[in-house]
Amino acid sequence: MKTFLHLGSDVMVRNKDIIMILDEEIEASTLTKEFFKNMQGEGVIQMIDLKNKRKSFIVAEREVFISPISCQTLRKRIYRVYK
């Protein structure tokens, strides 16, 4: 069974490709800033919605998504599939 997580707009990612979901507040950390700088340099960051405030970062196998949907909402969507 392939299940997908809707990240906002028309963007979906397979659940099994998700490595972690981070709250937007994590960006303040020095390590996180360095990580995102490296990912940006590799061209793998995808901003989902340019109009809305970013609320979470989804690190997947091949991309990092910046989503306007909160971590809590994304978590609920994932767990709803497995119940």
Backbone as CSV, one residue per row, in Angstrom:
resi,resn,N_x,N_y,N_z,CA_x,CA_y,CA_z,C_x,C_y,C_z
1,MET,0.842,-1.183,0.000,0.000,0.000,0.000,0.886,1.245,0.000
2,LYS,0.709,2.111,-0.989,1.442,3.370,-1.047,0.573,4.459,-0.444
3,THR,1.103,5.136,0.554,0.369,6.241,1.157,1.178,7.514,0.999
4,PHE,0.462,8.593,0.811,1.083,9.879,0.556,0.637,10.901,1.591
5,LEU,1.511,11.860,1.842,1.202,12.943,2.757,1.096,14.226,1.952
6,HIS,-0.020,14.932,2.110,-0.238,16.210,1.433,0.476,17.294,2.232
7,LEU,1.394,18.026,1.591,2.216,19.028,2.266,1.741,20.456,2.037
8,GLY,0.730,20.632,1.209,0.231,21.958,0.881,0.201,22.130,-0.631
9,SER,-0.643,23.045,-1.094,-0.842,23.265,-2.529,-1.083,21.927,-3.210
10,ASP,-0.334,21.632,-4.256,-0.508,20.362,-4.975,0.652,19.403,-4.719
11,VAL,1.326,19.571,-3.600,2.527,18.778,-3.322,2.212,17.631,-2.370
12,MET,2.621,16.434,-2.784,2.474,15.244,-1.954,3.784,14.483,-1.982
13,VAL,4.064,13.773,-0.900,5.270,12.949,-0.815,4.879,11.604,-0.206
14,ARG,5.552,10.558,-0.661,5.255,9.238,-0.095,5.704,9.192,1.354
15,ASN,4.874,8.638,2.208,5.199,8.542,3.639,6.539,7.859,3.868
16,LYS,6.822,6.824,3.122,8.063,6.074,3.350,9.301,6.871,2.952
17,ASP,9.143,7.948,2.177,10.279,8.791,1.788,10.593,9.872,2.821
18,ILE,9.705,10.071,3.783,9.905,11.117,4.789,10.913,10.638,5.836
19,ILE,11.927,11.456,6.038,12.942,11.150,7.052,12.570,11.821,8.369
20,MET,12.187,13.103,8.295,11.743,13.807,9.502,10.925,15.031,9.133
21,ILE,10.130,15.462,10.101,9.344,16.682,9.979,9.755,17.583,11.131
22,LEU,10.158,18.799,10.791,10.662,19.738,11.791,9.762,20.961,11.880
23,ASP,9.606,21.480,13.072,8.868,22.719,13.288,9.702,23.877,12.766
24,GLU,9.061,24.933,12.294,9.787,26.069,11.733,10.688,26.750,12.753
25,GLU,10.417,26.604,14.017,11.248,27.220,15.052,12.645,26.609,15.131
26,ILE,12.805,25.415,14.621,14.102,24.724,14.667,15.141,25.448,13.817
27,GLU,14.691,26.285,12.898,15.604,26.974,11.989,16.576,27.898,12.727
28,ALA,16.255,28.279,13.943,17.107,29.182,14.710,18.418,28.538,15.142
29,SER,18.478,27.228,15.195,19.683,26.529,15.639,20.814,26.660,14.612
30,THR,22.037,26.747,15.092,23.210,26.880,14.226,23.362,25.671,13.303
31,LEU,23.170,24.468,13.847,23.282,23.253,13.029,22.223,23.220,11.938
32,THR,21.022,23.633,12.284,19.936,23.629,11.309,20.201,24.646,10.209
33,LYS,20.693,25.821,10.581,21.028,26.829,9.572,22.072,26.294,8.603
34,GLU,23.078,25.605,9.117,24.117,25.026,8.270,23.534,23.950,7.353
35,PHE,22.660,23.106,7.905,22.013,22.055,7.116,21.231,22.664,5.950
36,PHE,20.412,23.682,6.244,19.602,24.288,5.193,20.457,25.038,4.170
37,LYS,21.556,25.612,4.601,22.469,26.278,3.675,23.056,25.254,2.691
38,ASN,23.447,24.090,3.224,23.965,23.016,2.369,22.904,22.498,1.408
39,MET,21.700,22.304,1.898,20.623,21.807,1.043,20.268,22.820,-0.049
40,GLN,20.286,24.093,0.316,20.006,25.135,-0.660,21.092,25.136,-1.740
41,GLY,22.338,24.950,-1.335,23.437,24.878,-2.283,23.305,23.715,-3.251
42,GLU,22.710,22.622,-2.777,22.490,21.453,-3.626,21.222,21.591,-4.467
43,GLY,20.428,22.610,-4.201,19.215,22.860,-4.991,18.077,21.895,-4.727
44,VAL,17.992,21.374,-3.502,16.957,20.383,-3.209,15.835,20.930,-2.316
45,ILE,15.859,22.224,-2.020,14.794,22.800,-1.193,13.652,23.254,-2.087
46,GLN,12.451,22.831,-1.720,11.256,23.205,-2.468,10.298,23.961,-1.549
47,MET,10.086,25.229,-1.852,9.125,26.060,-1.112,7.749,25.757,-1.695
48,ILE,6.832,25.283,-0.853,5.531,24.842,-1.344,4.595,25.995,-1.648
49,ASP,4.542,26.967,-0.763,3.603,28.079,-0.960,4.305,29.384,-0.608
50,LEU,4.571,30.201,-1.593,5.312,31.444,-1.369,4.494,32.497,-0.639
51,LYS,3.172,32.386,-0.650,2.301,33.396,-0.035,2.152,33.218,1.475
52,ASN,2.099,31.982,1.924,1.831,31.693,3.335,3.117,31.562,4.145
53,LYS,2.970,31.773,5.432,4.101,31.615,6.343,4.544,30.157,6.384
54,ARG,5.838,29.956,6.423,6.335,28.584,6.540,6.160,28.124,7.982
55,LYS,5.662,26.905,8.118,5.392,26.380,9.455,6.150,25.098,9.748
56,SER,6.625,24.418,8.701,7.342,23.173,8.941,8.302,22.879,7.793
57,PHE,9.279,22.034,8.113,10.248,21.565,7.137,10.129,20.048,7.084
58,ILE,9.987,19.512,5.894,9.866,18.072,5.717,11.107,17.603,4.969
59,VAL,11.915,16.798,5.631,13.126,16.268,5.020,12.770,14.897,4.457
60,ALA,12.858,14.789,3.142,12.569,13.525,2.463,13.872,12.992,1.863
61,GLU,13.793,11.839,1.235,14.999,11.205,0.702,15.729,12.072,-0.310
62,ARG,14.994,12.763,-1.178,15.648,13.517,-2.251,15.429,15.021,-2.189
63,GLU,14.543,15.482,-1.309,14.207,16.901,-1.245,13.921,17.340,0.182
64,VAL,13.985,18.640,0.377,13.535,19.249,1.625,12.404,20.197,1.248
65,PHE,11.245,19.995,1.848,10.076,20.815,1.555,9.857,21.815,2.680
66,ILE,9.479,23.028,2.312,9.092,24.038,3.295,7.586,24.215,3.126
67,SER,6.844,23.851,4.175,5.390,23.766,4.080,4.678,24.816,4.934
68,PRO,3.521,25.296,4.456,2.704,26.207,5.253,1.816,25.471,6.254
69,ILE,1.940,24.154,6.314,1.124,23.336,7.218,1.961,22.990,8.452
70,SER,1.357,23.107,9.624,2.082,22.882,10.877,2.483,21.416,11.056
71,CYS,3.504,21.214,11.874,3.968,19.854,12.200,2.851,19.011,12.802
72,GLN,2.081,19.624,13.683,1.007,18.895,14.356,-0.026,18.379,13.348
73,THR,-0.371,19.204,12.381,-1.345,18.797,11.372,-0.781,17.685,10.499
74,LEU,0.466,17.822,10.095,1.095,16.778,9.279,1.178,15.466,10.052
75,ARG,1.509,15.550,11.321,1.583,14.353,12.166,0.219,13.658,12.244
76,LYS,-0.832,14.442,12.434,-2.180,13.865,12.484,-2.528,13.169,11.179
77,ARG,-2.145,13.752,10.067,-2.430,13.156,8.763,-1.708,11.835,8.589
78,ILE,-0.469,11.757,9.060,0.285,10.507,8.943,-0.322,9.429,9.824
79,TYR,-0.620,9.753,11.077,-1.150,8.754,11.999,-2.559,8.314,11.648
80,ARG,-3.314,9.155,10.992,-4.671,8.796,10.563,-4.612,7.642,9.569
81,VAL,-3.573,7.626,8.745,-3.414,6.555,7.753,-3.153,5.216,8.412
82,TYR,-2.398,5.228,9.505,-1.980,3.973,10.124,-2.919,3.472,11.221
83,LYS,-3.989,4.193,11.495,-4.939,3.721,12.514,-5.926,2.748,11.934
